[in-house]
Amino acid sequence: MIRPVMTCDRDLCQAIYRPDVDSGADVLERAARSYGWRRLTATSHTCPGCAVSRGPVLELGDCPVCSGRTLDHADGAQCHYCRIVIPHRDDLDDLDDAAWDGRGVVNTKDGPVVGGDDWS
């Protein structure tokens, strides 16, 4: 499947807006504009970071708006470039006591056993 994406046309900027769902170009344009993307010409756009002079996006990361690097804070992960805050997921609270051994080994009361999903 091919999904339309939006890229920033500023020199050296690597920002990409990838919507979560498959949508047409008009829906993509409206969704991106709601996050701060701006149209420069009929075929050219600028990302929210470049639009407010915090760009260009030089380091890619997990930001859903511009694919920029995010920094963890108490209230969520904040994008270094567009400054959007992505709240921490509540469903990860049960992993507080989990330990990843990184080797595909499950730590049991009888000792390590090969298998599992790398979390114990």
C-alpha positions in Angstrom: 0.0 0.0 0.0 1.2 3.5 -0.8 0.3 6.3 1.6 0.6 9.9 0.9 3.0 11.8 3.2 4.0 15.4 3.5 7.6 16.5 3.6 9.2 19.8 4.5 10.8 21.6 1.6 13.2 23.7 3.6 16.9 23.0 2.8 18.3 20.2 5.0 15.0 19.5 6.8 14.1 15.8 7.1 10.6 16.4 8.6 7.9 14.0 7.4 4.2 13.9 8.3 2.8 10.4 8.1 -0.9 10.1 9.0 -2.0 7.0 10.9 -4.7 6.2 8.4 -4.7 5.9 4.6 -6.2 9.1 3.3 -6.5 11.2 0.2 -4.4 14.3 -0.5 -7.1 16.7 0.6 -7.5 14.9 4.0 -3.8 14.8 4.4 -3.5 18.5 3.8 -6.2 19.4 6.3 -4.8 17.1 9.0 -1.2 18.4 8.5 -2.5 22.0 8.6 -4.2 21.3 12.0 -0.7 20.3 13.4 1.0 23.5 12.1 2.2 22.5 8.6 2.0 25.3 6.2 1.7 25.4 2.4 4.3 27.5 0.7 3.3 27.0 -2.9 0.9 24.6 -4.7 3.4 21.7 -4.3 5.6 22.9 -1.4 5.2 22.8 2.4 7.0 23.7 5.5 6.9 21.7 8.8 5.8 23.3 12.1 9.4 23.5 13.4 10.6 25.4 10.3 7.5 27.6 10.3 8.4 29.0 13.7 12.2 29.0 13.1 13.0 25.9 15.3 13.9 23.8 12.3 15.2 22.3 10.2 14.6 18.8 11.6 18.0 17.2 11.6 17.5 14.2 13.9 14.6 11.8 13.2 12.7 10.3 16.1 9.2 9.4 17.3 7.2 12.6 16.8 3.9 11.9 15.0 3.8 15.4 13.6 7.2 15.9 12.1 9.1 12.7 12.8 11.6 14.7 14.9 13.5 13.6 18.0 11.5 13.7 21.2 12.7 14.3 24.8 11.0 12.6 27.8 9.4 14.8 30.4 7.1 14.1 33.3 4.0 14.9 31.3 5.0 13.2 28.1 7.5 13.1 25.3 8.1 16.6 23.8 9.3 17.0 20.2 12.5 19.0 20.1 11.4 20.8 16.9 7.6 21.3 16.8 7.2 21.2 20.6 4.1 18.9 20.5 3.8 16.8 23.7 2.8 13.2 23.3 1.4 11.9 26.6 2.9 8.8 28.1 0.8 5.7 27.6 -1.0 4.5 30.7 -1.0 0.9 29.5 2.7 0.6 30.0 2.4 0.9 33.8 2.4 -2.8 34.2 6.0 -3.0 32.8 7.5 -1.1 35.8 8.9 -4.2 37.3 9.8 -5.9 34.0 13.4 -6.5 33.0 14.5 -7.0 29.4 17.4 -9.4 29.1 17.8 -8.9 25.4 18.6 -12.5 24.6 15.3 -14.3 24.2 15.6 -15.8 27.7 12.7 -16.0 30.2 13.9 -15.8 33.8 11.9 -18.4 35.8 12.1 -19.6 39.4 14.0 -22.6 38.1 16.5 -20.5 36.2 16.7 -19.0 32.7 14.7 -20.7 29.9 15.2 -20.1 26.2 12.1 -18.5 24.5 9.6 -15.9 25.4 9.4 -12.4 24.2 12.5 -11.1 25.9 10.6 -9.6 28.9 10.5 -11.2 32.3 
